[in-house]
């Protein structure tokens, strides 16, 4: 991969820490030789999960050696004991060439389903735009060429006051697909926290002047990377022949490049060989049509400090 992925993920940034603190999480940052992490301490999500106090490291700890990872995990364990946590959940994020960590993860179990995507797709925007286009499908390249002819346009906003239509699009998407997304207060808080610094924003796509699709993105100015975080559309979008959804992402890429960013992270895809019944099959096929290369992480690992309590809560989650 030509994009430099050997740097911490945005979910380990000070900016994301401020977002999470606004949601009531305790945020703890620590670092040492070859390691660092930002931990979020609080209840797990859900009606039942809230009874479990968890120390969660999304895409963390960040490490560059197995020794560094071991030191980070020891430090997290001491933090969890001090906070009287029931559970530790980590997503080790390597910024070197290490791909095997099971020998270091004593006491942890790798979860079959990661909390954050274990595999993502990243487009290199450091290349000239014409080269970026060559990585996309022929259909998408054609659509980009004829935006004006097909009545497609886009508007970018950083203000939380513009989030209502986006939240309604996400609800419409939930109604169509059955997928679950956060509510309007979540999106509004992200924009209220990061929008003034132009580190989070919305892009709306229009057909003949009618707002039909939208996406919420985050810009990691340190890593020079944009994250395609959430996207939704109104039902009327299905009546539009032009590929407005794809054109929206293409605009997102071109705008990121024009803003000095060097890559776009699609924030999760299914494996290339995933079966058609994979819940992300259709979405991943759409994302791959827009270019990019796969980048895999090391998954989500769990260590339960109060095993009987955690087991009982997980049992209740299955039956309620």
Steps between C-alpha positions, in 0.01 A plus 500: 500500500635841402310684776685528831283305746776476760354766726231505763133484399274801545311316777820530705524876446446785747211618283312171533575502870320835527202356314481203736546714809194694386307172502596445864796265457808539715793539262849392610812543285828326579820424314840339532785360287347351182141541620218743572126482553185696562250307711128568528358397836129456557204273445465275198226588249149360524227460762678203659856582403485814710546284810856416391771757571752476219843640419488522120787587266362551147787422264736498794744456654720636224831310501812440293644191673369198685678623809323833465164324466566293812590812698188677377275207595654485847431870542139461381450218751619719787268778379204262490569380854528858624165589337335179628406402144328173411655464158786613274449519123798586279563524127880488466617728219846432364704780342785268399504166315373270778203284395495229770425597860330194652804419715470841667122485555500269802164513678327658200253340260474623142136575424344349187341837423715811541362816657674715240552367147793260480531554125467833323557653158728800448536715187830674431425866425864607475489405131367736231120494479503335157692208651256476791216476248673211322460292816121530479253306289432617144141583598613727783759676283229564243267640766767739626542634148132585468403644839362824357315328216326267745407781741725387784648746750644502852518727804737463797416623850676501836208626710286282729192699398513323161484149643122443511465386138798269542349339810174450308695338215663262746159412645366435150802277436428311822139449395609361161789280609441412865848629588524705819662842516533770769238771543517869421659596834805286419565664164428845638747453784778394261440807285470730800832370636706471181314710244639839610853365434386352165588153622148359449237596250209404278472476123156494340436379147225654286316393187340785310529712815337244730703377799495120491822355646744597772816392676675590824878507472790558736832655400816392679721797423801343672486182290364692197218247472124536453262241645175414321311436822124489437286531188126489439234597250131575467278240334455725195862427413390166355316686221813683384677333208824691550753344741466773761623282789824421318539859382468617861795284607700613199433861600609410853829371361563795270413750773735320741779513244436871433515558878851353519404155635678198359262207552140401560409216736163333430483381863429136440442245223428130476778274369524477122388136513211561742182304415199686365315458830769701685324805655756732337510327160305759300651801675852362459444437129390863468807628689741287297357647179645832615860380523732439792708224655422273793659565838452253785541547873535249784142474617326545835622320811317466830618432854235454767602594853167393650420196286180388668345847480596548136377151408165563669454834321586339163244227573233763571587681176425184305157439653368855542 
